Amino acid sequence: MPRPLTLILFSLVLIATSCPIGSAERAARVPDISVNSMLSQLIAQRQTLQSPLRQPRIVVKKRLRQLLLFSADKLVRTYRIGLGSSPVGDKVRQGDRR
């Protein structure tokens, strides 16, 4: 028998997925493009990296949640990275979300 909390969460998910977000006017303006096709377009537009990189260097800016890739002191690429909920500072113990 399912637990009551599981049933409540399942019901909330069903309600949230069936409710429209925003107004009908806003929904009419937004084209129906899937996330996968948008990512494919962005990847196709991005220039390929010239290989090999000269004096490669990686810099991580934890506060901005960015990884910067340099080649011979020239910024080549910027990537968004996922970190814990309080990423700034050094890891101290397990579970500190850094």
Secondary structure, 3 states (H helix, E strand, C coil): CCCHHHHHHHHHHHHHHHCCCCCHHHHHHCCCCCHHHHHHHHHHHCCCCCCCCCCEEEEEECCCCEEEEEECCEEEEEEECCCCCCCCCCCCCCCCCC
